[in-house]
């Protein structure tokens, strides 16, 4: 199989030319005496006035518009709550005293918070050893006493935990499945109060600008402006202003995807002190990493449980098994880079036994005369529907295509019901949505204004036009436990 040459921009990810911050000679066409560009002689060359769009549509935004919504807010912080699980289960419980049937619940849960004992006397539980002596052994038991994080359990089928095959070093997972009372006894001791998890995020202020002098704004160029936003004409500053606007619009989405909260220290003299009041914001990747599911792909196959080469159907099934433990949302959207998208196509195509070693005709209404479609837009596995699309942001050579440790994300196509304080009613919102600062006085979703004395503005004596852009926003990733981030091992 061939490969790209060292001088091929596709192989080397050639990022030149790029916009520059300064006015340099490289920003202008040079018509001095050079081979093929000699304007000092009398013969007129054949000029192509329109630029060649060699990178196609260069904009990257659109992902959040597909999967979410944008809504205003009036505060420096957005706070939301999410349900806890309905049923009671614990991991990492240990034997307190061998032979006493006392089990100690873990001091902290998976989220790092202190454990609250929701198990009550007369509950019935299922226990299984996950480490130490008796791994895999499962028993049902009656809870005869509760004290702090300790519970006393009486196995139904054994005289004690020791007799059931557990030891002093056994580690348990357990859950409550009901209760049992003797005749003529009082009811359940105590009651359970519903609880929830609280999350928050803060908006960040994003700015950019473009400035041109009055003289350059009045200068006509010979290259016809062509930009993705429809800008046209022979005034070059229109192109630069238009590209600045498009770049800023992309930054609005990229900041919501890549954002990180500032967790560095602020003590003077430390590295974290340089961030000062820049608190950052939690983007999509950070939210999934902290509260969602991360599936790491290894080119050599499975390395650790729950990770592996997601091109194999059985490895993809491990993702489904984990979704079953979460919200089990039926419809999900896959946004993938090119390589991962093709791997999913190959994985699905391999399920067609008629296509092994070649192409199949008739099964999918294909024929020898028609163009063969080797791509898949969606598929159903188990009780889940997946809709697959390429995410340009992960392929572009000047963004995530340059740093390729992210292969894609899986976003649930669901909504949550929340109370909106501005509307004063319950509304349904996508799990993934953007909140921007806005009030009757100022809408900061996407502000732009012109200062200077050029281009219709007359705000000061500066002989220039300055186009300013500003937005203040943050991303709300609700129910992140239903999201999956596909990453790649670079080792």
Secondary structure as GFF3:
##gff-version 3
##sequence-region A 1 491
A	DSSP	alpha_helix	9	12	.	.	.	ID=ss1
A	DSSP	three_ten_helix	25	27	.	.	.	ID=ss2
A	DSSP	alpha_helix	63	67	.	.	.	ID=ss3
A	DSSP	beta_strand	70	73	.	.	.	ID=ss4
A	DSSP	beta_strand	78	83	.	.	.	ID=ss5
A	DSSP	beta_strand	89	97	.	.	.	ID=ss6
A	DSSP	beta_strand	102	104	.	.	.	ID=ss7
A	DSSP	beta_strand	123	131	.	.	.	ID=ss8
A	DSSP	beta_strand	138	147	.	.	.	ID=ss9
A	DSSP	beta_strand	150	155	.	.	.	ID=ss10
A	DSSP	beta_strand	171	179	.	.	.	ID=ss11
A	DSSP	beta_strand	196	201	.	.	.	ID=ss12
A	DSSP	beta_strand	204	213	.	.	.	ID=ss13
A	DSSP	alpha_helix	214	217	.	.	.	ID=ss14
A	DSSP	beta_strand	225	226	.	.	.	ID=ss15
A	DSSP	beta_strand	232	233	.	.	.	ID=ss16
A	DSSP	alpha_helix	236	258	.	.	.	ID=ss17
A	DSSP	three_ten_helix	271	275	.	.	.	ID=ss18
A	DSSP	alpha_helix	284	291	.	.	.	ID=ss19
A	DSSP	beta_strand	293	297	.	.	.	ID=ss20
A	DSSP	alpha_helix	313	324	.	.	.	ID=ss21
A	DSSP	beta_strand	331	336	.	.	.	ID=ss22
A	DSSP	alpha_helix	338	349	.	.	.	ID=ss23
A	DSSP	three_ten_helix	353	355	.	.	.	ID=ss24
A	DSSP	beta_strand	378	381	.	.	.	ID=ss25
A	DSSP	beta_strand	384	390	.	.	.	ID=ss26
A	DSSP	alpha_helix	392	395	.	.	.	ID=ss27
A	DSSP	beta_strand	406	412	.	.	.	ID=ss28
A	DSSP	beta_strand	415	420	.	.	.	ID=ss29
A	DSSP	beta_strand	425	430	.	.	.	ID=ss30
A	DSSP	beta_strand	432	437	.	.	.	ID=ss31
A	DSSP	beta_strand	447	452	.	.	.	ID=ss32
A	DSSP	beta_strand	464	477	.	.	.	ID=ss33
A	DSSP	three_ten_helix	480	482	.	.	.	ID=ss34
A	DSSP	beta_strand	484	488	.	.	.	ID=ss35
###
